[in-house]
C-alpha cells in the first residue's frame, strides 16, 4: 500500500521522531508534496550542528525519499 504524503503526515512524523513541541511549517512546490520546504523549530535540532540536524531530518524521511514519495526536501532549522 502506498503511503499518502501530506502536511499532516509530515508534521506527525517529525513530531514523533523529534519532540512533540517541534513547530513545523511546510511549503510544497507542487500539489503532490514531492518538492518540500521544511521550517522547523525543535529543541533537539537546536542542540545539533547544522549538518547533523539536516541529516537527522532527511533520515526521518528516508523511506519516503527512497520510494520517491518525496523527491526533494529543503530544510531550515529555526534557532
C-alpha positions in Angstrom: 0.0 0.0 0.0 1.3 3.4 -1.0 1.7 6.0 1.9 -0.1 9.3 1.3 2.3 12.1 2.0 0.6 15.3 3.1 1.1 18.1 5.6 -0.5 16.2 8.5 1.6 13.1 7.8 4.9 15.1 7.7 4.2 17.1 10.8 3.2 14.0 12.8 6.3 12.1 11.6 8.6 14.9 12.6 7.0 15.4 16.0 7.1 11.7 16.7 10.7 11.5 15.7 12.0 14.8 17.3 9.8 16.2 20.0 6.1 16.8 20.5 6.8 20.6 20.9 8.5 20.9 17.5 7.0 23.6 15.4 6.9 22.7 11.7 6.0 24.8 8.7 5.8 23.1 5.4 5.7 24.6 1.9 5.2 22.4 -1.1 6.3 23.5 -4.5 3.8 21.1 -6.1 0.4 19.6 -5.3 1.8 16.1 -5.0 4.0 17.1 -2.0 7.2 15.8 -3.7 9.3 19.1 -3.5 9.1 20.3 0.0 10.5 23.1 2.2 10.6 22.5 5.9 10.9 25.3 8.5 11.5 23.6 11.9 11.8 24.8 15.4 12.9 22.0 17.7 14.9 22.0 20.9 16.5 18.7 19.8 17.7 20.1 16.5 18.9 23.3 18.0 21.4 21.4 20.0 22.9 19.7 17.0 25.5 21.0 14.5 23.6 22.2 11.4 24.7 19.4 9.1 23.8 16.7 11.7 20.3 18.3 12.2 19.7 18.2 8.4 20.9 14.6 8.2 18.6 13.7 11.1 15.6 15.2 9.3 16.5 13.5 6.0 16.9 10.2 7.8 13.3 10.5 9.2 12.0 10.6 5.6 14.5 8.0 4.2 11.8 5.5 3.2 9.7 8.2 1.5 12.7 9.5 -0.3 13.8 6.0 -1.4 10.3 5.2 -2.7 10.2 8.6 -4.5 7.1 9.6 -2.5 9.2 12.7 -1.7 11.7 13.9 -4.3 13.4 16.8 -2.6 13.5 18.5 0.9 14.8 21.9 1.6 15.4 22.3 5.4 15.6 25.5 7.5 16.3 24.9 11.2 15.0 28.0 13.1 17.1 28.9 16.2 
